[in-house]
Amino acid sequence: QVQLVESGGGLVQAGGSLRLSCAASGRRLSSYALGWFRQAPGKEREFVAVISRSGPTTYYADSVRGRFTISRDSPKNTLYLQMNTLKPEDTAVYYCAASLGSGLFVRGYNYDYWGQGTQVTVSS
């Protein structure tokens, strides 16, 4: 079993950047495909980005492609989400998740472990 803890959220102006981190304990993240999801107030949770178990393959939601970058640092056992050119509509609680499967999953039910979330607020 793996425990996930997100950090790095905060308040930023539109056009700014943030880097979210997801630190893992209990098991090596190299055993999992890893994803980022977000949930805005009054909305359903939505997929943001995923990175394959091996690391080099990634996939993004259309709304963030070209602005966000997902990456993993195996020695640090940490997942990252670099967010650039932030928009007010990016405001949400961001969650990292780990899947025992080997695909690039965009549905939350494919993930086995979740962090507690970190708030990102983008002001206009």
Backbone as CSV, one residue per row, in Angstrom:
resi,resn,N_x,N_y,N_z,CA_x,CA_y,CA_z,C_x,C_y,C_z
1,GLN,0.841,-1.175,0.000,0.000,0.000,0.000,0.887,1.240,0.000
2,VAL,0.422,2.289,-0.673,1.181,3.535,-0.768,0.342,4.664,-0.186
3,GLN,0.997,5.576,0.492,0.347,6.783,1.015,0.833,7.975,0.193
4,LEU,-0.103,8.840,-0.169,0.194,9.986,-1.027,-0.155,11.282,-0.309
5,VAL,0.747,12.256,-0.374,0.515,13.553,0.252,0.859,14.655,-0.736
6,GLU,-0.143,15.454,-1.109,0.062,16.570,-2.029,0.497,17.818,-1.278
7,SER,1.220,18.674,-1.983,1.600,19.988,-1.466,1.850,20.908,-2.642
8,GLY,2.002,22.188,-2.340,2.350,23.144,-3.374,1.209,23.996,-3.865
9,GLY,0.001,23.728,-3.398,-1.111,24.564,-3.801,-1.033,25.950,-3.187
10,GLY,-1.918,26.818,-3.643,-1.940,28.173,-3.099,-2.741,29.097,-3.970
11,LEU,-2.572,30.395,-3.718,-3.258,31.445,-4.459,-2.279,32.084,-5.426
12,VAL,-2.684,32.191,-6.679,-1.824,32.765,-7.708,-2.687,33.579,-8.667
13,GLN,-2.091,34.592,-9.259,-2.819,35.390,-10.242,-2.869,34.669,-11.589
14,ALA,-3.871,35.003,-12.360,-3.972,34.438,-13.703,-2.688,34.733,-14.479
15,GLY,-2.243,33.717,-15.217,-0.994,33.829,-15.945,0.215,33.325,-15.180
16,GLY,0.048,33.089,-13.907,1.134,32.634,-13.063,1.345,31.131,-13.119
17,SER,2.268,30.665,-12.277,2.643,29.254,-12.269,2.657,28.707,-10.851
18,LEU,2.430,27.404,-10.755,2.583,26.664,-9.512,3.119,25.284,-9.854
19,ARG,3.831,24.684,-8.900,4.233,23.294,-9.050,3.693,22.499,-7.880
20,LEU,2.865,21.546,-8.191,2.335,20.650,-7.173,3.251,19.438,-7.023
21,SER,3.370,18.980,-5.798,4.137,17.775,-5.503,3.234,16.740,-4.850
22,CYS,3.564,15.497,-5.063,2.839,14.387,-4.446,3.904,13.417,-3.929
23,ALA,4.130,13.463,-2.635,5.143,12.616,-2.022,4.532,11.289,-1.599
24,ALA,5.249,10.219,-1.889,4.745,8.881,-1.593,5.555,8.219,-0.494
25,SER,4.881,7.414,0.285,5.542,6.578,1.287,4.878,5.221,1.292
26,GLY,5.608,4.239,1.757,5.060,2.900,1.842,5.514,1.991,0.718
27,ARG,5.507,2.516,-0.500,5.970,1.756,-1.654,6.576,2.711,-2.657
28,ARG,7.354,2.162,-3.569,7.969,2.972,-4.609,6.915,3.346,-5.660
29,LEU,6.938,4.597,-6.082,5.992,5.052,-7.098,6.232,4.401,-8.447
30,SER,7.402,3.845,-8.639,7.684,3.168,-9.902,6.796,1.939,-10.115
31,SER,6.080,1.532,-9.080,5.167,0.396,-9.187,3.802,0.789,-9.735
32,TYR,3.587,2.091,-9.969,2.259,2.592,-10.292,2.251,3.505,-11.508
33,ALA,1.122,3.486,-12.210,0.793,4.604,-13.091,0.226,5.699,-12.192
34,LEU,0.529,6.947,-12.517,0.191,8.056,-11.618,-0.610,9.128,-12.348
35,GLY,-1.603,9.654,-11.660,-2.434,10.674,-12.287,-2.701,11.845,-11.372
36,TRP,-3.113,12.939,-12.002,-3.612,14.120,-11.296,-5.065,14.338,-11.718
37,PHE,-5.889,14.629,-10.751,-7.287,14.967,-10.964,-7.581,16.266,-10.220
38,ARG,-8.701,16.887,-10.543,-9.095,18.086,-9.827,-10.604,18.135,-9.686
39,GLN,-11.039,18.852,-8.669,-12.464,19.022,-8.437,-12.737,20.451,-7.994
40,ALA,-13.514,21.144,-8.799,-13.920,22.503,-8.480,-15.227,22.472,-7.691
41,PRO,-15.516,23.526,-6.947,-16.759,23.554,-6.157,-17.986,23.349,-7.036
42,GLY,-18.840,22.429,-6.638,-20.068,22.178,-7.366,-19.907,21.383,-8.642
43,LYS,-18.690,20.909,-8.903,-18.439,20.151,-10.131,-17.917,18.765,-9.797
44,GLU,-18.012,17.887,-10.772,-17.475,16.553,-10.597,-15.950,16.573,-10.723
45,ARG,-15.334,15.577,-10.128,-13.892,15.417,-10.274,-13.564,15.167,-11.743
46,GLU,-12.478,15.773,-12.211,-12.094,15.581,-13.601,-10.622,15.234,-13.724
47,PHE,-10.334,14.493,-14.764,-8.970,14.086,-15.082,-8.162,15.287,-15.541
48,VAL,-6.883,15.316,-15.133,-5.969,16.379,-15.551,-4.815,15.799,-16.372
49,ALA,-4.096,14.830,-15.804,-2.912,14.298,-16.483,-2.572,12.936,-15.897
50,VAL,-1.859,12.140,-16.695,-1.414,10.821,-16.252,-0.035,10.550,-16.823
51,ILE,0.764,9.803,-16.062,2.077,9.368,-16.509,2.158,7.866,-16.309
52,SER,2.741,7.196,-17.283,2.780,5.741,-17.246,3.695,5.234,-16.138
53,ARG,3.565,3.959,-15.851,4.370,3.346,-14.806,5.854,3.500,-15.091
54,SER,6.242,3.396,-16.339,7.651,3.491,-16.694,8.125,4.930,-16.775
55,GLY,7.195,5.889,-16.891,7.577,7.299,-16.841,7.581,8.069,-18.132
56,PRO,7.968,7.523,-19.266,8.125,8.411,-20.412,6.831,8.781,-21.128
57,THR,5.752,8.056,-20.891,4.517,8.326,-21.617,3.554,9.112,-20.740
58,THR,3.014,10.185,-21.316,2.077,11.039,-20.593,0.858,11.324,-21.458
59,TYR,-0.203,11.764,-20.799,-1.430,12.137,-21.502,-2.116,13.208,-20.684
60,TYR,-2.724,14.200,-21.385,-3.312,15.351,-20.710,-4.744,15.580,-21.154
61,ALA,-5.514,16.170,-20.267,-6.824,16.676,-20.647,-6.634,17.827,-21.628
62,ASP,-7.579,17.983,-22.538,-7.481,19.039,-23.539,-7.361,20.417,-22.887
63,SER,-8.014,20.588,-21.750,-8.058,21.893,-21.100,-6.715,22.329,-20.534
64,VAL,-5.783,21.397,-20.350,-4.495,21.748,-19.745,-3.312,21.447,-20.657
65,ARG,-3.553,20.753,-21.741,-2.449,20.367,-22.628,-1.725,21.601,-23.137
66,GLY,-0.395,21.548,-23.049,0.422,22.693,-23.462,0.711,23.668,-22.336
67,ARG,-0.020,23.554,-21.225,0.201,24.444,-20.072,0.726,23.676,-18.859
68,PHE,0.287,22.443,-18.690,0.674,21.629,-17.539,1.632,20.527,-17.984
69,THR,2.527,20.139,-17.063,3.453,19.049,-17.321,3.500,18.122,-16.109
70,ILE,3.241,16.853,-16.348,3.331,15.847,-15.287,4.685,15.161,-15.387
71,SER,5.294,14.897,-14.235,6.590,14.227,-14.225,6.746,13.471,-12.909
72,ARG,7.705,12.567,-12.900,7.969,11.801,-11.685,9.467,11.778,-11.428
73,ASP,9.843,11.833,-10.160,11.233,11.759,-9.743,11.373,10.484,-8.915
74,SER,11.896,9.462,-9.536,11.946,8.165,-8.856,12.811,8.179,-7.602
75,PRO,14.035,8.747,-7.635,14.840,8.763,-6.399,14.137,9.457,-5.238
76,LYS,13.363,10.509,-5.545,12.655,11.228,-4.491,11.281,10.626,-4.211
77,ASN,10.896,9.644,-5.015,9.589,8.999,-4.852,8.457,10.025,-4.839
78,THR,8.525,10.937,-5.791,7.601,12.075,-5.828,7.068,12.293,-7.237
79,LEU,5.796,12.651,-7.303,5.128,13.014,-8.545,4.950,14.529,-8.557
80,TYR,5.056,15.135,-9.736,4.913,16.581,-9.856,3.865,16.935,-10.911
81,LEU,3.321,18.133,-10.749,2.496,18.741,-11.787,2.911,20.201,-11.896
82,GLN,3.628,20.530,-12.958,4.013,21.914,-13.223,2.871,22.575,-13.978
83,MET,2.358,23.647,-13.424,1.210,24.331,-14.008,1.617,25.745,-14.390
84,ASN,1.573,26.042,-15.677,1.929,27.364,-16.191,0.711,28.023,-16.831
85,THR,0.810,29.317,-16.998,-0.255,30.095,-17.627,-1.606,29.744,-17.010
86,LEU,-1.659,29.812,-15.710,-2.869,29.418,-15.006,-4.028,30.363,-15.300
87,LYS,-5.219,29.770,-15.306,-6.451,30.502,-15.583,-7.397,30.368,-14.385
88,PRO,-8.318,31.305,-14.216,-9.278,31.179,-13.112,-10.029,29.853,-13.131
89,GLU,-10.283,29.312,-14.304,-11.003,28.043,-14.395,-10.165,26.847,-13.955
90,ASP,-8.893,27.062,-13.662,-8.068,25.995,-13.093,-8.249,25.888,-11.580
91,THR,-8.992,26.806,-10.997,-9.233,26.772,-9.556,-9.953,25.490,-9.160
92,ALA,-9.364,24.753,-8.224,-9.923,23.463,-7.805,-9.044,22.886,-6.702
93,VAL,-9.532,21.817,-6.103,-8.687,20.977,-5.261,-8.060,19.925,-6.175
94,TYR,-6.745,19.828,-6.106,-6.012,18.908,-6.966,-5.598,17.673,-6.161
95,TYR,-5.826,16.500,-6.771,-5.522,15.226,-6.128,-4.554,14.414,-6.982
96,CYS,-3.596,13.778,-6.337,-2.788,12.798,-7.044,-3.338,11.410,-6.726
97,ALA,-3.103,10.490,-7.645,-3.636,9.145,-7.499,-2.677,8.140,-8.114
98,ALA,-2.695,6.919,-7.584,-1.818,5.860,-8.052,-2.633,4.650,-8.458
99,SER,-2.259,4.074,-9.602,-2.959,2.901,-10.120,-2.006,1.723,-10.236
100,LEU,-2.484,0.564,-9.823,-1.709,-0.654,-9.984,-1.725,-1.164,-11.421
101,GLY,-2.590,-0.590,-12.242,-2.644,-0.983,-13.632,-1.505,-0.396,-14.431
102,SER,-1.428,-0.788,-15.677,-0.298,-0.381,-16.516,-0.689,0.567,-17.634
103,GLY,-1.927,1.035,-17.648,-2.360,1.891,-18.743,-2.271,3.362,-18.405
104,LEU,-2.740,4.190,-19.328,-2.866,5.639,-19.120,-4.333,5.909,-18.809
105,PHE,-4.671,5.840,-17.560,-6.068,5.883,-17.151,-6.554,7.307,-16.948
106,VAL,-7.747,7.586,-17.453,-8.351,8.901,-17.284,-9.575,8.850,-16.379
107,ARG,-10.007,7.662,-15.978,-11.159,7.506,-15.098,-10.688,7.260,-13.664
108,GLY,-11.332,7.914,-12.743,-10.923,7.805,-11.357,-11.026,6.401,-10.801
109,TYR,-11.967,5.618,-11.297,-12.169,4.291,-10.732,-11.024,3.333,-11.064
110,ASN,-10.141,3.731,-11.962,-8.973,2.905,-12.283,-7.825,3.096,-11.293
111,TYR,-7.990,4.029,-10.376,-6.922,4.339,-9.433,-7.221,3.728,-8.071
112,ASP,-6.167,3.251,-7.446,-6.309,2.506,-6.206,-6.024,3.337,-4.961
113,TYR,-5.216,4.357,-5.095,-4.824,5.161,-3.937,-4.914,6.637,-4.295
114,TRP,-5.329,7.438,-3.312,-5.536,8.869,-3.511,-4.917,9.658,-2.370
115,GLY,-4.439,10.854,-2.718,-4.015,11.787,-1.695,-5.195,12.568,-1.151
116,GLN,-4.919,13.467,-0.220,-5.990,14.221,0.441,-6.348,15.508,-0.308
117,GLY,-5.519,15.908,-1.258,-5.812,17.077,-2.072,-5.110,18.334,-1.593
118,THR,-4.876,19.235,-2.540,-4.303,20.543,-2.237,-5.061,21.592,-3.048
119,GLN,-5.375,22.715,-2.406,-6.202,23.735,-3.035,-5.356,24.639,-3.933
120,VAL,-5.840,24.846,-5.139,-5.254,25.815,-6.064,-6.319,26.844,-6.393
121,THR,-5.997,28.110,-6.169,-6.925,29.197,-6.460,-6.235,30.188,-7.380
122,VAL,-6.856,30.453,-8.523,-6.301,31.374,-9.508,-7.226,32.585,-9.587
123,SER,-6.676,33.740,-9.257,-7.478,34.965,-9.273,-7.351,35.660,-10.629
124,SER,-8.413,36.342,-11.004,-8.416,37.033,-12.299,-7.906,38.452,-12.185
